[in-house]
């Protein structure tokens, strides 16, 4: 399946935003995700596979990846936003908002019926883009294995 990809953008401060997966820096992404509350201990090969099967974008400063976000979607009805982060030294510059705007304006994502995400601490960011608490959370269910990265045998194979 081939979808159109928006052209890279450069903001007034010289940051580059791109949907080009070839620019993604797996070491940076994995380095961040393996330490945060939602994916602590995630193996590098799992991050790599997740990227391969998702719509991703990165933000770069002088060639270094400083932000990332991933969208799991069928491009027709549903999208799940996840793994959104900005490295600490680059926070407060509007980069998270820029990533959300890029996803929301992506031509292949127009007309989706539902966008979802989960967050522990960024509600104020997401409400600016129309996200709200579930009106009927009792309708939603999950199969959640929070310790999966600590129970699975770890491959010694390098990615």
HURASUL-V38089 format. One record per residue. PHI is phi as a letter, one per 30 degrees, with the letter a starting at -180 (* if undefined). PSI is psi in degrees with one decimal (none if undefined). OMEGA is omega in whole degrees, 0 to 359 (none if undefined). Layout:
phi->PHI psi->PSI omega->OMEGA
phi->PHI psi->PSI omega->OMEGA
//
This chain:
phi->* psi->129.5 omega->181
phi->c psi->126.2 omega->179
phi->c psi->152.8 omega->177
phi->d psi->143.1 omega->179
phi->c psi->129.5 omega->178
phi->d psi->149.1 omega->178
phi->d psi->150.8 omega->175
phi->e psi->152.1 omega->179
phi->b psi->147.6 omega->173
phi->b psi->129.6 omega->180
phi->d psi->179.7 omega->184
phi->d psi->-22.0 omega->180
phi->c psi->4.1 omega->177
phi->i psi->6.0 omega->177
phi->d psi->142.8 omega->178
phi->c psi->129.0 omega->174
phi->c psi->129.8 omega->182
phi->b psi->145.2 omega->173
phi->c psi->3.3 omega->183
phi->d psi->112.1 omega->181
phi->d psi->-23.2 omega->179
phi->d psi->-20.8 omega->178
phi->d psi->-18.7 omega->183
phi->d psi->140.4 omega->181
phi->c psi->96.9 omega->185
phi->e psi->-38.7 omega->180
phi->d psi->-41.6 omega->179
phi->d psi->-47.5 omega->182
phi->d psi->-50.8 omega->179
phi->d psi->-40.9 omega->180
phi->e psi->-37.6 omega->178
phi->d psi->-51.0 omega->187
phi->d psi->-31.7 omega->182
phi->d psi->-11.4 omega->182
phi->c psi->-12.8 omega->185
phi->c psi->161.1 omega->188
phi->e psi->-33.3 omega->187
phi->d psi->-12.8 omega->182
phi->b psi->25.8 omega->183
phi->e psi->127.4 omega->177
phi->i psi->7.8 omega->183
phi->d psi->131.0 omega->179
phi->d psi->149.3 omega->181
phi->e psi->-39.1 omega->181
phi->d psi->-27.7 omega->176
phi->d psi->-41.9 omega->177
phi->d psi->-44.6 omega->180
phi->e psi->-46.2 omega->180
phi->d psi->-40.7 omega->178
phi->d psi->-42.3 omega->178
phi->d psi->-44.3 omega->181
phi->e psi->-30.9 omega->186
phi->c psi->20.9 omega->182
phi->b psi->163.5 omega->169
phi->d psi->120.4 omega->185
phi->b psi->155.6 omega->170
phi->b psi->155.2 omega->178
phi->b psi->156.6 omega->172
phi->b psi->138.7 omega->188
phi->b psi->141.9 omega->174
phi->b psi->114.6 omega->180
phi->h psi->43.8 omega->177
phi->i psi->-7.6 omega->180
phi->c psi->131.6 omega->177
phi->d psi->127.9 omega->182
phi->b psi->-9.0 omega->180
phi->a psi->157.9 omega->183
phi->a psi->150.0 omega->171
phi->a psi->150.5 omega->184
phi->b psi->139.1 omega->180
phi->b psi->124.5 omega->175
phi->c psi->121.5 omega->186
phi->a psi->156.2 omega->171
phi->c psi->0.4 omega->179
phi->i psi->7.9 omega->182
phi->b psi->-44.1 omega->187
phi->b psi->-24.5 omega->194
phi->b psi->145.9 omega->173
phi->b psi->140.3 omega->176
phi->b psi->116.2 omega->181
phi->d psi->130.5 omega->182
phi->a psi->170.6 omega->175
phi->h psi->35.2 omega->179
phi->d psi->123.8 omega->175
phi->a psi->154.8 omega->172
phi->b psi->129.1 omega->179
phi->e psi->145.6 omega->189
phi->e psi->-43.3 omega->182
phi->d psi->-10.4 omega->185
phi->c psi->8.7 omega->180
phi->d psi->158.6 omega->179
phi->i psi->13.2 omega->181
phi->c psi->9.6 omega->179
phi->i psi->13.6 omega->184
phi->d psi->-38.1 omega->177
phi->d psi->-43.8 omega->179
phi->d psi->-40.0 omega->179
phi->d psi->-42.2 omega->178
phi->d psi->-43.2 omega->179
phi->d psi->-41.9 omega->177
phi->d psi->-40.4 omega->180
phi->d psi->-42.8 omega->177
phi->d psi->-47.4 omega->184
phi->d psi->-25.6 omega->180
phi->c psi->-1.8 omega->180
phi->e psi->127.3 omega->185
phi->d psi->-28.5 omega->182
phi->d psi->-3.7 omega->183
phi->c psi->8.9 omega->180
phi->d psi->139.4 omega->177
phi->i psi->8.0 omega->177
phi->d psi->141.1 omega->181
phi->d psi->-35.3 omega->184
phi->b psi->134.8 omega->170
phi->c psi->137.6 omega->178
phi->b psi->161.7 omega->174
phi->a psi->168.0 omega->174
phi->b psi->136.9 omega->178
phi->b psi->147.7 omega->176
phi->c psi->-27.8 omega->192
phi->b psi->9.0 omega->184
phi->b psi->31.1 omega->181
phi->e psi->-39.7 omega->183
phi->d psi->-32.3 omega->176
phi->d psi->-51.4 omega->188
phi->d psi->-30.5 omega->178
phi->d psi->-27.1 omega->177
phi->d psi->-18.8 omega->181
phi->c psi->16.7 omega->174
phi->j psi->-2.3 omega->177
phi->d psi->145.3 omega->180
phi->b psi->161.8 omega->177
phi->e psi->153.1 omega->179
phi->d psi->129.6 omega->180
phi->d psi->-26.6 omega->180
phi->b psi->70.8 omega->184
phi->d psi->-22.8 omega->180
phi->d psi->-15.9 omega->178
phi->d psi->-18.0 omega->184
phi->c psi->142.2 omega->179
phi->b psi->163.0 omega->178
phi->b psi->157.2 omega->168
phi->c psi->107.1 omega->191
phi->b psi->128.8 omega->178
phi->b psi->80.5 omega->189
phi->d psi->-24.4 omega->182
phi->c psi->18.8 omega->186
phi->e psi->-34.6 omega->182
phi->d psi->-13.3 omega->179
phi->c psi->-10.6 omega->181
phi->c psi->-29.5 omega->183
phi->d psi->142.4 omega->173
phi->d psi->132.3 omega->182
phi->d psi->131.6 omega->177
phi->d psi->140.7 omega->177
phi->c psi->-3.5 omega->180
phi->d psi->131.4 omega->178
phi->d psi->143.5 omega->177
phi->d psi->none omega->none
//
